[in-house]
């Protein structure tokens, strides 16, 4: 897999919180990832911002959902972030999507955002933010499974070990979280288990379709295409009629999710890919859940059982094995493509 293709995958899964989508749509040519110059302090601050902006979305969603219905919340979040990113992309000179690209953006956005984020937003109403973050962190594991089953990309021994470890941890967390929660708790855990599977499926599908080559425009198109679909489902489900007056805290949380979770998070992510190695940037996959657990405990008073804590550690160990292995594969591909001649730093000319 090329470095550009790997970055594409990472973008689609995170749009998500996340994006995420974790893939920068466009051409699939192999490219050499040579980080741009940036001070160590700037890179550390960028990584910290990425951890906080995406890791904090889970407890912030809990705050927003106190007075806002889940699908109505998500449709508004997609609309606001999509408009902002569309304006930014146009100011950067990106072309508007073609009719065909809008159609494929609706398919990918509907899978990643509609199903992936929709299931997460609904499920997090009934479970702690930390539990939701741990279950959703399985996206890298699901992506490896689907790449193996649908594309024939056989996992290495380390990736296979990561898959096994990840699913053992998933069983721990899912069992401990659903017990005693009644029907709503069981359904919420099922939704949060299925959510990263939808994200991974969207990542696989995006390899086969045409999307805008500019990553910001592609993300904007997916957000804007998905927003009316989510709003339609929300209306059919009767959410607007049941909605109460939105509290100030919920409105503030909504704006934070749209601007910090989607817009700022994506901007920092794309910048980090230019100035830092993919191995380092990819650490968000197993740091974000830790941030969500910590913020949920401090600000929402959430507590996790020892079974969930142990299962969460096992999940993150499995995710780390999968992510680090894919990053090493990407680095090896990129190293093989670096020309023998030395690369001159333009700042020295």
Secondary structure, DSSP 4 states (H G I P E B T S, - for coil): --HHHHHHHHHHHEE---BEEES--S--------PPP--HHHHHHHHHHHHHHHHTHHHHHHHHTTTS-HHHHHHHHHHHHHHHHHHHHHHTTPPPPPHHHHHHHHHHHIIIIIIIIHHHHHHTTSS-HHHHHHHHTTHHHHHHHHHHHHH--PPPHHHHHHHHHHHHHHHHHHHHHHTTSHHHHHHHHHHHHHHHHHHHHHHHHGGGS---SSHHHHHHHHHHHHHHHHHHHHHHTTHHHH--PPPHHHHHHHHHIIIIIIIIHHHHHHHHHHHS-HHHHTTHHHHHHHHHHHHHHHHH-----HHHHHHHHHHHHHHHHHHHHHHHHHHHHHHHHS-SSPPPPGGG-
